Amino acid sequence: MTIMKNTLNIIGGGMAGSEAAWQAANAGLRVVIHEMRPKVETFAHRTGNLGEMVCSNSFRSDDHEQNAVGLLHWEMRQANGLIMQTAEKHRLPAGGALAVDRDPFAESVTAALKSHPNISISYDEITNLPTDGNWIIATGPLTSGSLAKAIQAETSAEALAFFDAIAPIVYHESINMDVAWMQSRYDKGETEEERTAYLNCPMNKDQYEAFIDALLAAEKTEFKEGETAGYFDGCLPIEVMAERGRETLRFGPMKPVGLTNANDPENKPYAVVQLRRDNALGTLYNIVGFQTKMKYGAQKAVFKTIPALENAEFARLGGIHRNTFINSPTLLDEQMRLRSRPNIRFAGQITGVEGYVESAAMGLLAGRLAVAELTGKTLPAVPNTTAMGALVTHITGGAEAKTFQPMNVNFGLFPALEGAKNGRRNRKDRYKGYTDRAKLDWQAWLAQTV
Ligand SMILES: Cc1cc2nc3c(=O)[nH]c(=O)nc-3n(C[C@H](O)[C@H](O)[C@H](O)COP(=O)(O)OP(=O)(O)OC[C@H]3O[C@@H](n4cnc5c(N)ncnc54)[C@H](O)[C@@H]3O)c2cc1C
């Protein structure tokens, strides 16, 4: 392979690699995306598309005033982000969340990159660390084995592998709508479609207790000793939540608050299982928050005890997956470059951020930082008062290196507001203060990058 000195090479065309390529190509760089699919597959991807969503079809909250993920959406939109603008085109009703029709979404991302005059796509697996040229490694949680080994050899730090789990998807036609009803929690949403975006299955106390018993007794995929210690807390399998306490699910994904059973308004459900639309046609629904490592047979048996799902047909059952990420606080500089080989940047989930949005955001940033470097500009650090800056500051130094674990964006990563009082009563004002400040600072930073 001939490496052009003025070309940016990106390994991996997922959320991060696609966004990085878009940003760099729009700034005038020549970009080559190296994507191993469809030649080499992963167990979670189904297509050869760039920007494929491997599990949930949601980019989570779109609230840019009160939510840190929503703020990250806003910041990416301001920066002409490909992932956000494509998500907008394929948006599905989801009661305040930004959910999309996954296949048309990934097809659009692929088409936009393929037709860009500055981008070419090479469908190959990169198995070694590149020695020259300018590179971004954005190979994600399922980085291929040989490249992972090469990274390990270079960093001599252990690439950490751990498991979380994917939620099952049910065919809508197999759900008993005499028992279930459509409603978003607290009727949240601007339109009737948004206010009825979720499909709810009610449980009384006996049904809930029986469900917990079934979960606890179900046959699970066994973990090797120590593996579960690496769980990412936001993505715990439901049976692990149930093991932590019989009430945990009732205060988590099965909480009954903000919902009234349209089929039986007088009876307050003791717990509620929520499903959310998974495609534009409305034929598929995923069970929200029901990641699991139960064996397939056990999953079917347990989920069919949920009222309205007694005849459920599953388009996909839950599963476990691996996550590869590097110890960014020790390995990367504040420009996301590998300290030992500064011609290589890392971006996306492999840097230790968690989720589609955070990964795309780190791709956006890595792309822009590469552009600045290759065009001889010096950019100031991204202010840590922005969602983008808070995240990158965390992974490249803010986090404790010894106990470094994947991180979602959250207001806990932001510096305190001057003169703001802490405490629950002022939370709404505080969050608004964070997001107002972030927006100003992000716009000021962006203005310096052009
Ligand atoms: C099973 C599973 C379920 C998940 N569920 C969710 C979820 O519900 N919500 C959520 O927000 N996040 C979820 N995640 C995390 C999600 O995958 C990431 O947050 C996001 O996709 C990461 O973006 P990325 O660009 O870093 O990696 P990816 O989107 O995975 O992209 C990496 C790309 O690199 C390619 N690649 C890998 N190795 C090589 C190589 N050696 N050479 C060339 N190409 C290579 C891969 O084929 C892939 O296309 C899940 C992850 C997994 C594995």
The ligand as a Gaussian input file, in Angstrom:
#p B3LYP/6-31G(d) Opt

LIG

0 1
 C      -23.050000      -5.922000      20.421000
 C      -22.926000      -4.465000      20.712000
 C      -24.031000      -3.755000      21.103000
 C      -23.955000      -2.363000      21.316000
 N      -25.066000      -1.676000      21.631000
 C      -25.033000      -0.317000      21.702000
 C      -26.211000       0.427000      21.897000
 O      -27.282000      -0.117000      22.008000
 N      -26.114000       1.787000      21.959000
 C      -24.941000       2.421000      21.815000
 O      -24.937000       3.663000      21.863000
 N      -23.791000       1.720000      21.644000
 C      -23.819000       0.376000      21.582000
 N      -22.674000      -0.350000      21.397000
 C      -21.449000       0.348000      21.299000
 C      -21.363000       0.823000      19.858000
 O      -20.994000      -0.220000      19.017000
 C      -20.370000       1.857000      19.767000
 O      -20.629000       2.864000      20.698000
 C      -20.207000       2.493000      18.415000
 O      -20.628000       1.751000      17.331000
 C      -18.741000       2.706000      18.372000
 O      -18.402000       3.414000      17.253000
 P      -16.949000       3.163000      16.672000
 O      -16.897000       3.920000      15.410000
 O      -15.949000       3.386000      17.709000
 O      -16.955000       1.585000      16.348000
 P      -17.841000       0.804000      15.276000
 O      -19.091000       1.530000      14.987000
 O      -17.921000      -0.595000      15.733000
 O      -16.946000       0.876000      13.970000
 C      -15.701000       0.264000      13.908000
 C      -15.481000      -0.213000      12.500000
 O      -14.153000      -0.682000      12.360000
 C      -14.148000      -1.850000      11.562000
 N      -12.908000      -2.577000      11.872000
 C      -12.575000      -3.221000      13.020000
 N      -11.316000      -3.694000      12.941000
 C      -10.832000      -3.335000      11.730000
 C       -9.593000      -3.524000      11.069000
 N       -8.580000      -4.183000      11.653000
 N       -9.433000      -3.038000       9.805000
 C      -10.452000      -2.370000       9.191000
 N      -11.661000      -2.167000       9.785000
 C      -11.839000      -2.637000      11.035000
 C      -15.433000      -2.540000      11.934000
 O      -15.875000      -3.405000      10.928000
 C      -16.384000      -1.358000      12.124000
 O      -17.072000      -1.041000      10.953000
 C      -22.716000      -1.728000      21.198000
 C      -21.585000      -2.467000      20.847000
 C      -21.678000      -3.804000      20.586000
 C      -20.449000      -4.568000      20.184000

